[in-house]
C-alpha cells in the first residue's frame, strides 16, 4: 500500500503520463459499473424472495435460526465475544469465530432456556444475514425503478438505491426476522451436542462449531 502511494505521488508530480492507464481503467470501471449493478439487481430480485421463502416455509430451520441468534447474543453479551457469525441448518446451526466449544455449548443451552422462559427477543440479531438480503432486494427494486423512469444506466441511480437500502435494510430486516425467518416457538427443541467442524489450527481462519439440535416429540 505504501509503495502504491509513493508511486502515485511520484507519477503525479514527475511523470503524469504513468497515470494514464490507471485513469483509463477507472473511467472504464465507472462506465461498466451500472451495467453490472443492473445484472446483480435482476439476480437479487429473483433469488432474495426465493431464499426468504425457503426459510419461511421450513419451521425447523426457523427454530434453529432462532437458537443460533440466541447463542450469538449470549456469547456477545455474557462472554464478551465479538465478530461472531452463524447460520442454521435443519439439524442444528453453526457458530463461526470462536474456538471455545464449551462456551458455545453453554451459551446455546442458556439461550434455549431463556427463550423457553419468555426471552423471545433473543431470537433477533442486528447483524443477521436477513438484513443484508433485504438491503439487496430494496436496492435492486429502487435501482430498476429509477432505471425504468430515467432510461439511463446511471451511477447516481445506483448510489441512491444503495443509500436508501442501507437506511431501510436494518429495520425491515429485523421485522422479517421476527415474522418470517425465525420463530419463538422453540419449546420442543433440545440441544444434543456441540462439535468442531473444519477447524484450521495453522491459520487465522475462524473456527466453525456445529450445535446439533433435535425436536423431542413428547414435548409437543
C-alpha positions as semicolon CSV with decimal commas, in nm:
position;residue;x (nm);y (nm);z (nm)
1;X;0,000;0,000;0,000
2;X;0,281;0,241;0,091
3;X;0,464;0,154;-0,231
4;X;0,150;0,228;-0,433
5;X;0,106;0,568;-0,261
6;X;0,472;0,659;-0,325
7;X;0,439;0,557;-0,689
8;X;0,119;0,764;-0,725
9;X;0,285;1,073;-0,574
10;X;0,594;1,030;-0,794
11;X;0,384;0,992;-1,108
12;X;0,159;1,283;-1,014
13;X;0,446;1,530;-0,976
14;X;0,719;1,396;-1,205
15;X;0,565;1,166;-1,467
16;X;0,188;1,221;-1,507
17;X;0,177;1,005;-1,821
18;X;0,230;0,699;-1,600
19;X;-0,116;0,759;-1,452
20;X;-0,292;0,737;-1,789
21;X;-0,355;0,357;-1,771
22;X;-0,498;0,394;-1,420
23;X;-0,723;0,680;-1,527
24;X;-0,848;0,484;-1,829
25;X;-0,915;0,181;-1,610
26;X;-1,105;0,396;-1,360
27;X;-1,317;0,550;-1,636
28;X;-1,398;0,207;-1,781
29;X;-1,491;0,090;-1,434
30;X;-1,729;0,383;-1,392
31;X;-1,877;0,309;-1,733
32;X;-1,947;-0,059;-1,676
33;X;-2,033;-0,047;-1,305
34;X;-2,401;0,048;-1,359
35;X;-2,441;-0,239;-1,609
36;X;-2,303;-0,489;-1,358
37;X;-2,525;-0,341;-1,087
38;X;-2,825;-0,388;-1,317
39;X;-2,743;-0,758;-1,366
40;X;-2,693;-0,803;-0,990
41;X;-3,025;-0,623;-0,923
42;X;-3,218;-0,852;-1,156
43;X;-3,048;-1,152;-0,994
44;X;-3,137;-1,030;-0,642
45;X;-3,494;-0,957;-0,748
46;X;-3,537;-1,330;-0,819
47;X;-3,313;-1,500;-0,565
48;X;-3,384;-1,299;-0,247
49;X;-3,758;-1,382;-0,231
50;X;-3,672;-1,746;-0,306
51;X;-3,424;-1,760;-0,015
52;X;-3,670;-1,596;0,225
53;X;-3,949;-1,828;0,111
54;X;-3,727;-2,131;0,170
55;X;-3,671;-2,027;0,531
56;X;-4,026;-1,907;0,595
57;X;-4,179;-2,238;0,488
58;X;-3,941;-2,452;0,695
59;X;-4,044;-2,442;1,065
60;X;-3,742;-2,644;1,183
61;X;-3,499;-2,414;1,002
62;X;-3,668;-2,112;1,161
63;X;-3,634;-2,267;1,508
64;X;-3,263;-2,336;1,457
65;X;-3,219;-1,986;1,319
66;X;-3,370;-1,853;1,643
67;X;-3,140;-2,068;1,858
68;X;-2,839;-1,959;1,654
69;X;-2,925;-1,594;1,721
70;X;-2,984;-1,662;2,089
71;X;-2,646;-1,834;2,117
72;X;-2,463;-1,548;1,944
73;X;-2,644;-1,293;2,161
74;X;-2,541;-1,475;2,480
75;X;-2,180;-1,517;2,362
76;X;-2,156;-1,147;2,282
77;X;-2,332;-1,009;2,588
78;X;-2,222;-1,251;2,860
79;X;-1,895;-1,396;2,729
80;X;-1,758;-1,081;2,565
81;X;-1,714;-1,240;2,224
82;X;-1,724;-1,031;1,909
83;X;-1,714;-1,068;1,531
84;X;-1,919;-1,386;1,551
85;X;-2,127;-1,525;1,270
86;X;-2,351;-1,824;1,216
87;X;-2,609;-1,995;1,004
88;X;-2,880;-2,252;1,058
89;X;-2,941;-2,595;0,912
90;X;-3,232;-2,835;0,962
91;X;-3,043;-3,042;1,219
92;X;-2,874;-2,758;1,407
93;X;-2,667;-2,448;1,349
94;X;-2,308;-2,331;1,302
95;X;-2,124;-2,069;1,506
96;X;-1,815;-1,912;1,348
97;X;-1,542;-1,702;1,504
98;X;-1,484;-1,876;1,839
99;X;-1,261;-2,168;1,941
100;X;-1,413;-2,239;2,283
101;X;-1,659;-2,523;2,223
102;X;-1,760;-2,531;2,591
103;X;-1,859;-2,166;2,581
104;X;-2,066;-2,222;2,267
105;X;-2,250;-2,519;2,415
106;X;-2,312;-2,335;2,743
107;X;-2,435;-2,025;2,558
108;X;-2,664;-2,239;2,341
109;X;-2,814;-2,413;2,643
110;X;-2,857;-2,082;2,826
111;X;-3,008;-1,914;2,520
112;X;-3,253;-2,200;2,477
113;X;-3,353;-2,190;2,846
114;X;-3,402;-1,814;2,840
115;X;-3,615;-1,829;2,527
116;X;-3,829;-2,101;2,679
117;X;-3,877;-1,882;2,986
118;X;-4,003;-1,593;2,775
119;X;-3,696;-1,407;2,646
120;X;-3,822;-1,427;2,288
121;X;-3,622;-1,120;2,178
122;X;-3,304;-1,330;2,186
123;X;-3,418;-1,477;1,853
124;X;-3,341;-1,142;1,686
125;X;-2,988;-1,031;1,599
126;X;-2,884;-0,700;1,448
127;X;-2,622;-0,850;1,214
128;X;-2,840;-1,126;1,074
129;X;-2,798;-1,201;0,704
130;X;-3,169;-1,130;0,664
131;X;-3,093;-0,758;0,683
132;X;-2,838;-0,796;0,404
133;X;-3,088;-0,985;0,190
134;X;-3,347;-0,715;0,248
135;X;-3,098;-0,439;0,165
136;X;-3,001;-0,617;-0,158
137;X;-3,366;-0,657;-0,254
138;X;-3,454;-0,294;-0,176
139;X;-3,155;-0,161;-0,372
140;X;-3,250;-0,384;-0,665
141;X;-3,611;-0,263;-0,670
142;X;-3,522;0,105;-0,635
143;X;-3,243;0,091;-0,893
144;X;-3,459;-0,087;-1,151
145;X;-3,747;0,156;-1,092
146;X;-3,511;0,450;-1,140
147;X;-3,372;0,282;-1,449
148;X;-3,720;0,243;-1,598
149;X;-3,811;0,600;-1,503
150;X;-3,496;0,773;-1,630
151;X;-3,394;0,531;-1,904
152;X;-3,025;0,567;-1,809
153;X;-2,768;0,333;-1,656
154;X;-2,662;0,596;-1,407
155;X;-2,414;0,575;-1,120
156;X;-2,627;0,834;-0,942
157;X;-2,926;0,596;-0,952
158;X;-2,703;0,323;-0,814
159;X;-2,582;0,542;-0,526
160;X;-2,940;0,649;-0,442
161;X;-3,055;0,286;-0,436
162;X;-2,766;0,178;-0,211
163;X;-2,817;0,465;0,036
164;X;-3,192;0,402;0,071
165;X;-3,136;0,026;0,100
166;X;-2,881;0,070;0,378
167;X;-3,112;0,305;0,566
168;X;-3,416;0,077;0,547
169;X;-3,244;-0,263;0,544
170;X;-3,167;-0,299;0,918
171;X;-3,522;-0,203;1,025
172;X;-3,704;-0,415;0,768
173;X;-3,455;-0,696;0,830
174;X;-3,549;-0,714;1,198
175;X;-3,918;-0,717;1,107
176;X;-3,862;-1,006;0,867
177;X;-3,658;-1,187;1,129
178;X;-3,942;-1,160;1,377
179;X;-4,219;-1,277;1,145
180;X;-4,051;-1,472;0,863
181;X;-3,704;-1,618;0,927
182;X;-3,720;-1,701;1,300
183;X;-3,983;-1,823;1,543
184;X;-4,003;-1,801;1,923
185;X;-4,188;-2,133;1,939
186;X;-3,892;-2,350;2,042
187;X;-4,041;-2,528;2,345
188;X;-3,996;-2,874;2,190
189;X;-3,636;-2,811;2,084
190;X;-3,339;-2,960;2,269
191;X;-2,964;-2,917;2,217
192;X;-2,796;-3,254;2,175
193;X;-2,426;-3,174;2,134
194;X;-2,162;-2,935;2,006
195;X;-1,868;-3,037;1,791
196;X;-1,582;-2,879;1,596
197;X;-1,620;-2,858;1,223
198;X;-1,345;-2,760;0,978
199;X;-1,107;-2,610;1,233
200;X;-0,775;-2,492;1,092
201;X;-0,521;-2,460;1,374
202;X;-0,239;-2,345;1,144
203;X;-0,402;-2,029;1,011
204;X;-0,609;-1,734;1,122
205;X;-0,926;-1,876;0,969
206;X;-1,222;-1,863;1,202
207;X;-1,332;-2,186;1,367
208;X;-1,665;-2,340;1,288
209;X;-1,859;-2,512;1,566
210;X;-2,174;-2,710;1,495
211;X;-2,450;-2,731;1,756
212;X;-2,683;-3,022;1,686
213;X;-3,045;-2,986;1,787
214;X;-3,345;-3,215;1,787
215;X;-3,720;-3,193;1,824
216;X;-3,834;-3,407;2,116
217;X;-4,179;-3,542;2,016
218;X;-4,309;-3,598;2,370
219;X;-4,267;-3,226;2,445
220;X;-4,519;-3,128;2,179
